[in-house]
């Protein structure tokens, strides 16, 4: 069973956790607000009261998904998460950050041996049932240990199929 830490338990983060748990993954969750931690723990997640505790409850190599709004909160959260991780661990930024910020963050955490995966996430409240659209960018890498977690968010059935010849 794959394991994932989730930081940021708003609608998107909480539903990403629910979808992962539904597919058999073990999730350790953290938010600055304790209410969604309690709610998800009641549904089977493992709650953490700090980023340090979240990291301690994950098996190495650890993958921590940061699902917070773009901007300064993403910047500070990524730095704080990186401080509790070790070489070989990974941070997945699921927010809507500017790509140049992600390149800079990848270099910053990469200096301590932590991988950084830029994973723009779309799906809103319907993502839980229909799957999430994940726009994954990991410079020079294939996705590694986080790949199975990411793939469990994809839709289970095709809604339509484009004919590649139609655009010629």
Backbone as a chain_set.jsonl record, in Angstrom:
{"seq": "XXXXXXXXXXXXXXXXXXXXXXXXXXXXXXXXXXXXXXXXXXXXXXXXXXXXXXXXXXXXXXXXXXXXXXXXXXXXXXXXXXXXXXXXXXXXXXXXXXXXXXXXXXXXXXXXXXXXXXXXXXXXXXXXXXXXXXXXXXXXXXXXXXXXXXXXXXXXXXXXXXXXXXXX", "coords": {"N": [[0.852, -1.173, 0.0], [0.637, 2.158, -0.919], [1.866, 5.225, 0.492], [1.111, 8.527, 1.571], [1.68, 11.908, 2.455], [-0.419, 14.665, 3.216], [-0.686, 18.094, 3.04], [-2.682, 20.716, 3.796], [-5.944, 20.907, 3.806], [-8.291, 21.757, 2.486], [-11.174, 21.927, 0.314], [-10.18, 20.701, -2.1], [-7.733, 19.423, -1.249], [-8.684, 17.735, 0.826], [-10.476, 16.107, -0.617], [-8.716, 14.9, -2.419], [-7.31, 13.293, -0.628], [-9.419, 11.633, 0.254], [-10.006, 10.265, -2.137], [-7.606, 8.921, -2.593], [-7.522, 7.264, -0.289], [-9.789, 5.729, -0.758], [-8.84, 4.231, -2.826], [-7.108, 2.571, -1.558], [-4.794, 3.638, -0.388], [-2.578, 4.774, 2.192], [-2.912, 7.584, 4.127], [-1.42, 10.398, 5.619], [-2.31, 13.232, 7.333], [-2.301, 16.865, 7.492], [-3.18, 20.114, 8.613], [-3.457, 23.641, 9.192], [-5.753, 24.206, 10.509], [-7.407, 22.345, 12.881], [-9.858, 20.99, 12.558], [-10.505, 19.751, 9.914], [-8.555, 17.778, 9.999], [-9.378, 16.095, 12.076], [-11.822, 15.276, 10.987], [-11.026, 13.837, 8.637], [-9.415, 11.917, 9.844], [-11.371, 10.49, 11.126], [-12.391, 9.216, 8.948], [-10.491, 7.448, 8.238], [-7.88, 8.329, 7.696], [-4.564, 9.149, 8.912], [-4.011, 11.397, 11.388], [-2.037, 14.373, 11.918], [-0.471, 16.661, 14.109], [1.409, 18.521, 13.549], [3.885, 19.575, 11.118], [6.276, 18.265, 11.548], [5.427, 16.007, 12.989], [3.854, 14.831, 10.998], [5.833, 14.125, 9.105], [7.265, 12.274, 10.658], [5.436, 10.217, 10.86], [5.349, 9.107, 8.376], [6.662, 6.621, 6.174], [9.977, 6.215, 4.946], [11.073, 6.246, 1.516], [9.654, 9.463, 1.776], [6.662, 11.065, 0.619], [5.232, 14.155, 0.275], [2.401, 15.954, -0.249], [1.608, 19.2, -1.068], [-1.09, 21.192, -0.749], [-2.082, 23.997, -1.017], [-3.194, 27.443, -1.387], [-1.851, 29.34, -4.16], [1.032, 31.478, -3.931], [2.474, 33.41, -1.242], [1.868, 31.704, 0.889], [2.251, 29.16, -0.187], [4.978, 29.28, -0.709], [6.102, 29.574, 1.936], [5.099, 27.241, 3.121], [6.233, 25.145, 1.581], [8.946, 25.54, 2.204], [8.874, 25.015, 4.981], [7.998, 22.347, 4.999], [10.116, 21.122, 3.64], [12.106, 21.385, 5.545], [11.584, 19.343, 7.37], [11.985, 17.047, 6.015], [14.034, 14.477, 4.426], [16.97, 13.611, 2.475], [16.115, 12.153, -0.608], [13.399, 12.119, -0.171], [10.193, 13.522, -1.233], [8.516, 16.47, -2.365], [5.343, 17.38, -3.387], [3.861, 19.824, -5.197], [0.709, 20.78, -5.422], [-0.678, 23.03, -6.078], [-1.552, 26.108, -7.788], [0.767, 27.404, -8.776], [3.045, 29.86, -10.147], [5.063, 28.933, -12.833], [7.812, 29.578, -12.894], [8.342, 30.077, -10.233], [8.079, 27.5, -9.249], [10.254, 26.243, -10.506], [12.36, 27.554, -9.235], [11.848, 26.763, -6.564], [12.203, 23.999, -6.805], [14.934, 23.849, -7.291], [15.859, 24.933, -4.886], [14.975, 23.08, -2.824], [16.09, 20.855, -3.89], [18.797, 21.122, -3.413], [19.126, 20.054, -0.91], [18.649, 17.479, -1.424], [16.006, 16.75, -1.714], [13.299, 15.838, -3.696], [11.243, 17.662, -6.031], [8.056, 18.012, -7.168], [6.106, 19.498, -9.495], [2.777, 19.813, -9.689], [0.169, 20.775, -10.978], [-3.22, 20.882, -10.144], [-6.476, 20.006, -11.011], [-10.015, 19.829, -10.881], [-11.77, 20.294, -8.909], [-14.669, 20.174, -6.789], [-15.795, 18.005, -8.007], [-13.814, 16.241, -8.534], [-13.413, 14.157, -6.701], [-15.247, 12.126, -7.361], [-15.038, 11.922, -10.186], [-12.383, 12.02, -10.84], [-9.147, 13.624, -10.927], [-7.545, 16.179, -12.82], [-4.233, 16.161, -13.546], [-1.407, 18.049, -13.924], [1.651, 17.365, -14.447], [4.981, 18.104, -13.654], [8.267, 17.394, -13.521], [11.313, 18.163, -13.611], [13.629, 16.437, -15.589], [13.064, 13.976, -14.473], [11.145, 10.933, -13.86], [8.974, 10.562, -12.164], [8.925, 8.61, -10.173], [8.515, 7.205, -6.892], [6.171, 8.498, -6.208], [4.506, 8.174, -8.346], [2.438, 6.108, -8.465], [0.598, 7.029, -6.585], [-0.175, 9.43, -7.773], [-1.312, 8.501, -10.158], [-3.646, 7.29, -9.266], [-5.487, 9.28, -9.093], [-6.51, 9.823, -11.543], [-9.174, 9.935, -13.979], [-11.438, 7.146, -14.18], [-12.734, 6.22, -16.411], [-13.027, 6.886, -19.898], [-14.311, 9.9, -21.095], [-14.694, 10.906, -23.594], [-13.278, 10.545, -26.884], [-10.744, 11.884, -28.69], [-10.206, 12.326, -32.159], [-7.192, 12.088, -33.607], [-6.661, 12.782, -36.22], [-8.433, 14.735, -36.86], [-7.502, 17.285, -36.546], [-5.783, 17.97, -38.527]], "CA": [[0.0, 0.0, 0.0], [1.403, 3.398, -0.99], [1.614, 6.151, 1.575], [1.285, 9.915, 1.156], [1.321, 12.965, 3.386], [-1.142, 15.776, 2.583], [-0.682, 19.344, 3.796], [-3.701, 21.583, 3.213], [-7.125, 20.043, 3.734], [-9.484, 22.424, 1.991], [-11.983, 21.011, -0.516], [-9.36, 19.9, -3.013], [-6.836, 18.554, -0.498], [-9.46, 16.702, 1.523], [-11.0, 15.15, -1.597], [-7.589, 14.11, -2.911], [-7.079, 12.282, 0.405], [-10.517, 10.66, 0.201], [-9.857, 9.434, -3.336], [-6.474, 8.023, -2.352], [-7.91, 6.234, 0.69], [-10.738, 4.849, -1.426], [-8.055, 3.337, -3.675], [-6.258, 1.725, -0.736], [-3.564, 4.282, 0.075], [-2.486, 5.247, 3.568], [-2.667, 9.027, 4.096], [-1.156, 11.138, 6.843], [-2.832, 14.55, 6.963], [-2.045, 18.011, 8.357], [-3.705, 21.42, 8.225], [-3.356, 24.574, 10.321], [-7.048, 24.09, 11.18], [-7.516, 20.948, 13.322], [-11.148, 20.358, 12.237], [-10.46, 18.763, 8.826], [-7.703, 16.653, 10.4], [-10.263, 15.202, 12.84], [-12.808, 14.705, 10.06], [-10.389, 12.818, 7.793], [-9.0, 10.815, 10.717], [-12.584, 9.695, 11.321], [-12.647, 8.466, 7.712], [-9.425, 6.469, 8.034], [-6.549, 8.919, 7.562], [-3.804, 9.335, 10.141], [-3.858, 12.826, 11.62], [-0.793, 14.886, 12.488], [-0.7, 17.988, 14.674], [2.478, 19.403, 13.081], [4.605, 19.037, 9.967], [7.265, 17.325, 12.086], [4.723, 14.758, 13.278], [3.476, 14.253, 9.708], [7.027, 13.47, 8.556], [7.599, 11.125, 11.507], [4.456, 9.143, 10.649], [5.509, 8.577, 7.024], [7.813, 5.764, 5.927], [10.896, 6.699, 3.904], [11.13, 7.662, 1.162], [8.368, 10.112, 2.026], [6.089, 11.982, -0.371], [4.308, 15.08, 0.933], [1.663, 16.773, -1.211], [1.229, 20.503, -0.523], [-2.283, 21.636, -1.472], [-2.456, 25.295, -0.455], [-3.305, 28.446, -2.45], [-0.608, 29.895, -4.699], [1.489, 32.715, -3.323], [3.387, 33.338, -0.1], [1.588, 30.529, 1.732], [2.931, 28.018, -0.81], [6.415, 29.478, -0.474], [6.453, 29.261, 3.323], [4.772, 25.835, 3.414], [7.257, 24.296, 0.955], [10.162, 25.668, 3.018], [8.653, 24.323, 6.25], [7.954, 20.903, 4.74], [11.482, 20.698, 3.301], [12.897, 21.33, 6.782], [11.333, 18.108, 8.115], [12.229, 15.909, 5.123], [15.416, 14.051, 4.24], [17.399, 13.28, 1.118], [15.341, 11.066, -1.197], [11.966, 12.392, -0.003], [9.651, 14.359, -2.306], [7.42, 17.411, -2.159], [4.476, 17.552, -4.55], [3.093, 21.064, -5.091], [-0.51, 20.605, -6.19], [-1.352, 24.309, -6.267], [-1.547, 26.783, -9.077], [1.896, 28.319, -8.697], [3.712, 30.32, -11.353], [6.047, 27.895, -13.117], [9.17, 30.018, -12.533], [8.466, 29.86, -8.787], [8.302, 26.068, -9.057], [11.634, 25.954, -10.91], [13.202, 28.045, -8.147], [11.652, 25.904, -5.391], [12.822, 22.703, -7.089], [16.378, 24.018, -7.078], [16.068, 25.182, -3.457], [14.861, 21.843, -2.043], [17.005, 19.898, -4.503], [20.11, 21.27, -2.793], [19.19, 19.164, 0.256], [18.358, 16.126, -1.885], [14.565, 16.507, -1.737], [12.702, 16.01, -5.021], [10.121, 18.596, -6.09], [7.179, 17.701, -8.292], [5.096, 20.517, -9.758], [1.625, 19.03, -10.125], [-1.059, 21.554, -11.007], [-4.341, 19.966, -9.924], [-7.781, 20.538, -11.353], [-11.077, 18.844, -10.697], [-12.731, 20.886, -7.993], [-15.444, 19.279, -5.936], [-16.169, 16.815, -8.777], [-12.651, 15.375, -8.655], [-13.547, 12.974, -5.867], [-15.975, 11.09, -8.09], [-14.667, 11.813, -11.593], [-10.929, 12.026, -10.999], [-8.526, 14.931, -11.014], [-6.611, 16.413, -13.915], [-2.941, 16.469, -12.952], [-0.42, 18.54, -14.876], [2.837, 17.011, -13.686], [6.282, 18.513, -14.187], [9.39, 17.052, -12.645], [12.434, 18.278, -14.553], [14.627, 15.384, -15.658], [12.689, 12.795, -13.691], [9.973, 10.232, -14.367], [7.862, 10.524, -11.215], [9.375, 7.785, -9.065], [7.626, 6.575, -5.919], [4.885, 9.193, -6.137], [3.731, 7.918, -9.559], [1.21, 5.343, -8.237], [-0.342, 7.913, -5.902], [-0.684, 10.389, -8.748], [-2.154, 7.819, -11.128], [-4.933, 6.943, -8.684], [-6.389, 10.429, -9.194], [-7.007, 9.992, -12.906], [-10.519, 9.389, -14.201], [-11.452, 5.704, -14.427], [-13.278, 5.923, -17.743], [-12.903, 7.989, -20.837], [-15.561, 10.587, -21.377], [-14.731, 11.007, -25.048], [-11.982, 10.264, -27.481], [-10.476, 12.767, -29.812], [-9.611, 11.742, -33.341], [-6.018, 12.928, -33.868], [-6.672, 13.234, -37.619], [-9.4, 15.827, -37.018], [-6.831, 18.589, -36.433], [-4.785, 18.098, -39.61]], "C": [[0.898, 1.236, 0.0], [0.96, 4.341, 0.122], [1.91, 7.565, 1.091], [0.912, 10.845, 2.295], [0.617, 14.07, 2.629], [-1.144, 16.955, 3.535], [-1.637, 20.292, 3.093], [-4.95, 20.759, 2.941], [-8.393, 20.831, 3.43], [-10.257, 21.442, 1.119], [-11.136, 20.115, -1.397], [-8.462, 18.929, -2.243], [-7.567, 17.42, 0.193], [-9.996, 15.663, 0.54], [-9.901, 14.334, -2.263], [-7.296, 12.979, -1.923], [-8.175, 11.212, 0.348], [-10.378, 9.715, -0.991], [-8.698, 8.448, -3.156], [-6.849, 6.905, -1.382], [-8.878, 5.244, 0.069], [-10.008, 3.827, -2.302], [-6.996, 2.56, -2.891], [-4.965, 2.338, -0.245], [-3.694, 4.756, 1.52], [-2.115, 6.725, 3.516], [-2.455, 9.576, 5.496], [-1.464, 12.591, 6.513], [-2.501, 15.619, 8.002], [-2.671, 19.265, 7.752], [-3.533, 22.343, 9.429], [-4.647, 24.583, 11.133], [-7.226, 22.629, 11.608], [-8.822, 20.244, 12.918], [-11.081, 19.378, 11.064], [-9.537, 17.578, 9.129], [-8.564, 15.624, 11.134], [-11.261, 14.505, 11.914], [-12.197, 13.584, 9.224], [-9.862, 11.644, 8.624], [-10.189, 9.899, 11.002], [-12.944, 8.851, 10.11], [-11.52, 7.485, 7.382], [-8.028, 7.026, 7.832], [-5.86, 8.952, 8.928], [-3.558, 10.832, 10.299], [-2.508, 13.165, 12.22], [-1.05, 16.304, 12.971], [0.391, 18.987, 14.292], [3.12, 18.779, 11.848], [5.655, 18.02, 10.413], [6.606, 15.975, 12.369], [4.291, 14.064, 11.989], [4.663, 13.492, 9.124], [7.392, 12.222, 9.35], [6.668, 9.947, 11.266], [4.53, 8.526, 9.255], [6.758, 7.712, 6.939], [8.669, 6.38, 4.823], [10.885, 5.737, 2.72], [9.729, 8.273, 1.225], [7.97, 11.007, 0.856], [5.053, 12.829, 0.345], [3.713, 16.005, -0.12], [1.233, 18.054, -0.504], [0.082, 21.037, -1.371], [-2.805, 22.903, -0.803], [-2.533, 26.308, -1.598], [-1.935, 28.962, -2.898], [-0.262, 31.186, -3.983], [2.404, 32.46, -2.15], [3.132, 32.116, 0.773], [2.228, 29.274, 1.139], [4.421, 28.098, -0.53], [6.805, 29.056, 0.942], [6.18, 27.798, 3.656], [5.813, 24.897, 2.824], [8.548, 24.35, 1.767], [10.025, 24.893, 4.323], [8.619, 22.806, 6.078], [9.362, 20.392, 4.45], [12.352, 20.554, 4.55], [12.714, 20.022, 7.545], [11.554, 16.856, 7.257], [13.725, 15.639, 4.991], [15.707, 13.81, 2.764], [16.616, 12.065, 0.622], [13.841, 11.2, -1.023], [11.503, 13.318, -1.12], [8.544, 15.271, -1.797], [6.668, 17.513, -3.468], [3.679, 18.834, -4.325], [1.893, 20.949, -6.012], [-1.245, 21.895, -6.479], [-1.176, 24.877, -7.657], [-0.44, 27.834, -9.109], [2.42, 28.701, -10.082], [4.898, 29.394, -11.6], [7.48, 28.308, -12.772], [9.406, 29.889, -11.023], [8.738, 28.386, -8.495], [9.721, 25.665, -9.443], [12.593, 26.371, -9.8], [13.083, 27.151, -6.912], [12.306, 24.529, -5.59], [14.328, 22.77, -6.864], [16.68, 24.156, -5.586], [16.026, 23.871, -2.659], [15.776, 20.759, -2.597], [18.397, 19.952, -3.904], [20.253, 20.42, -1.537], [18.787, 17.738, -0.112], [16.886, 15.758, -1.886], [14.054, 16.776, -3.15], [11.508, 16.946, -4.938], [9.334, 18.288, -7.347], [6.123, 18.798, -8.379], [3.902, 19.789, -10.369], [0.353, 19.862, -10.028], [-2.258, 20.616, -10.992], [-5.654, 20.657, -10.209], [-8.817, 19.438, -11.16], [-12.136, 19.338, -9.744], [-13.454, 19.851, -7.156], [-15.855, 18.005, -6.667], [-15.012, 15.821, -8.892], [-12.751, 14.102, -7.838], [-14.204, 11.836, -6.631], [-15.454, 10.855, -9.502], [-13.162, 11.699, -11.828], [-10.421, 13.444, -11.165], [-7.64, 15.001, -12.253], [-5.308, 16.869, -13.269], [-1.964, 16.867, -14.047], [0.934, 18.457, -14.191], [4.111, 17.457, -14.405], [7.338, 18.217, -13.143], [10.627, 17.035, -13.522], [13.429, 17.127, -14.454], [14.285, 14.11, -14.931], [11.403, 12.188, -14.235], [8.805, 10.179, -13.403], [8.115, 9.639, -10.026], [8.275, 7.221, -8.191], [6.259, 7.232, -5.867], [3.977, 8.85, -7.311], [2.43, 7.163, -9.284], [0.167, 6.19, -7.525], [-0.981, 8.872, -6.896], [-1.646, 9.706, -9.723], [-3.522, 7.444, -10.567], [-5.927, 8.103, -8.709], [-7.004, 10.57, -10.576], [-8.424, 9.422, -13.021], [-10.439, 7.908, -14.573], [-11.978, 5.343, -15.821], [-13.117, 7.144, -18.619], [-14.271, 8.594, -21.09], [-15.745, 10.692, -22.883], [-13.353, 10.728, -25.589], [-11.815, 11.129, -28.704], [-9.857, 11.981, -30.955], [-8.422, 12.619, -33.728], [-5.963, 13.434, -35.304], [-7.562, 14.444, -37.82], [-8.724, 17.197, -37.019], [-5.774, 18.786, -37.514], [-5.256, 19.011, -40.688]], "O": [[1.809, 1.348, 0.82], [-0.163, 4.264, 0.62], [2.833, 7.784, 0.306], [-0.057, 10.602, 3.015], [1.01, 14.39, 1.507], [-1.55, 16.836, 4.69], [-1.432, 20.635, 1.928], [-5.009, 20.006, 1.969], [-9.439, 20.602, 4.039], [-10.011, 20.237, 1.185], [-11.347, 18.903, -1.44], [-8.434, 17.738, -2.553], [-7.123, 16.272, 0.152], [-9.974, 14.467, 0.832], [-10.134, 13.184, -2.636], [-7.063, 11.841, -2.331], [-7.879, 10.018, 0.39], [-10.605, 8.512, -0.868], [-8.807, 7.28, -3.527], [-6.534, 5.739, -1.619], [-8.798, 4.046, 0.339], [-10.484, 2.71, -2.5], [-6.096, 1.962, -3.48], [-4.108, 1.619, 0.27], [-4.782, 5.09, 1.99], [-1.1, 7.082, 2.918], [-3.199, 9.267, 6.427], [-0.947, 13.131, 5.535], [-2.426, 15.351, 9.201], [-2.686, 19.443, 6.535], [-3.47, 21.872, 10.565], [-4.636, 24.928, 12.315], [-7.196, 21.748, 10.75], [-8.88, 19.015, 12.937], [-11.563, 18.253, 11.203], [-9.72, 16.494, 8.575], [-8.49, 14.429, 10.849], [-11.511, 13.307, 12.039], [-12.777, 12.504, 9.111], [-9.864, 10.505, 8.158], [-10.034, 8.682, 11.107], [-13.705, 7.889, 10.217], [-11.58, 6.777, 6.377], [-7.068, 6.255, 7.8], [-6.506, 8.801, 9.965], [-2.956, 11.458, 9.426], [-1.909, 12.362, 12.935], [-1.765, 17.065, 12.32], [0.318, 20.16, 14.659], [2.921, 17.597, 11.567], [5.891, 17.026, 9.725], [7.155, 14.927, 12.03], [4.356, 12.838, 11.897], [4.519, 12.346, 8.698], [7.789, 11.214, 8.765], [7.067, 8.797, 11.448], [3.854, 7.536, 8.978], [7.783, 8.02, 7.547], [8.151, 6.988, 3.887], [10.705, 4.533, 2.906], [8.752, 7.669, 0.782], [8.812, 11.618, 0.198], [4.115, 12.306, 0.946], [4.431, 16.742, -0.795], [0.574, 18.005, 0.535], [0.252, 21.305, -2.56], [-3.827, 22.887, -0.117], [-1.99, 26.056, -2.673], [-0.988, 29.011, -2.113], [-1.139, 31.897, -3.491], [3.043, 31.411, -2.07], [4.069, 31.55, 1.336], [2.698, 28.413, 1.882], [5.05, 27.106, -0.16], [7.735, 28.27, 1.124], [6.946, 27.179, 4.395], [6.238, 23.952, 3.488], [9.178, 23.318, 1.995], [10.952, 24.194, 4.731], [9.148, 22.069, 6.91], [9.757, 19.344, 4.959], [13.234, 19.696, 4.6], [13.604, 19.626, 8.298], [11.334, 15.737, 7.72], [14.561, 16.452, 5.385], [14.806, 13.808, 1.925], [16.472, 11.074, 1.338], [13.08, 10.472, -1.66], [12.325, 13.843, -1.871], [7.752, 14.904, -0.929], [7.265, 17.705, -4.528], [2.907, 18.925, -3.371], [2.031, 21.011, -7.234], [-2.328, 21.87, -7.065], [-0.711, 24.202, -8.575], [-0.68, 28.999, -9.427], [2.257, 27.962, -11.053], [5.658, 29.101, -10.677], [8.284, 27.456, -12.392], [10.526, 29.625, -10.585], [9.524, 28.057, -7.607], [10.328, 24.829, -8.773], [13.523, 25.637, -9.464], [14.088, 26.818, -6.284], [12.886, 23.97, -4.66], [14.92, 21.845, -6.308], [17.638, 23.569, -5.083], [16.951, 23.586, -1.898], [16.189, 19.854, -1.872], [19.106, 18.945, -3.885], [21.37, 20.096, -1.133], [18.605, 16.891, 0.762], [16.541, 14.586, -2.041], [14.344, 17.821, -3.732], [10.839, 17.022, -3.907], [9.875, 18.299, -8.453], [5.343, 18.998, -7.448], [4.013, 19.213, -11.452], [-0.447, 19.68, -9.11], [-2.298, 19.652, -11.756], [-5.916, 21.753, -9.714], [-8.505, 18.252, -11.268], [-13.271, 18.861, -9.762], [-12.916, 18.785, -6.855], [-16.225, 17.022, -6.025], [-15.217, 14.68, -9.306], [-12.223, 13.067, -8.245], [-13.751, 10.694, -6.547], [-15.429, 9.717, -9.97], [-12.731, 11.316, -12.915], [-11.179, 14.353, -11.503], [-7.062, 13.999, -12.674], [-5.287, 17.854, -12.53], [-1.725, 16.106, -14.984], [1.323, 19.358, -13.447], [4.289, 17.218, -15.599], [7.297, 18.732, -12.026], [10.957, 16.007, -14.114], [13.997, 16.868, -13.394], [15.142, 13.238, -14.784], [10.662, 12.836, -14.974], [7.715, 9.774, -13.807], [7.567, 9.89, -8.953], [7.226, 6.808, -8.685], [5.278, 6.578, -5.513], [2.795, 9.195, -7.289], [1.394, 7.546, -9.828], [-1.022, 6.086, -7.824], [-2.19, 9.097, -6.861], [-2.681, 10.274, -10.072], [-4.473, 7.294, -11.335], [-7.097, 7.915, -8.375], [-7.929, 11.36, -10.76], [-8.817, 8.542, -12.255], [-9.478, 7.474, -15.208], [-11.683, 4.265, -16.337], [-13.078, 8.278, -18.143], [-15.259, 7.883, -21.274], [-16.865, 10.572, -23.379], [-12.375, 10.681, -24.842], [-12.63, 11.11, -29.627], [-9.067, 11.066, -30.726], [-8.609, 13.766, -34.133], [-5.283, 14.423, -35.578], [-7.462, 15.117, -38.846], [-9.329, 18.176, -37.456], [-4.949, 19.694, -37.408], [-4.543, 19.229, -41.668]]}, "num_chains": 1, "name": "protein.A"}
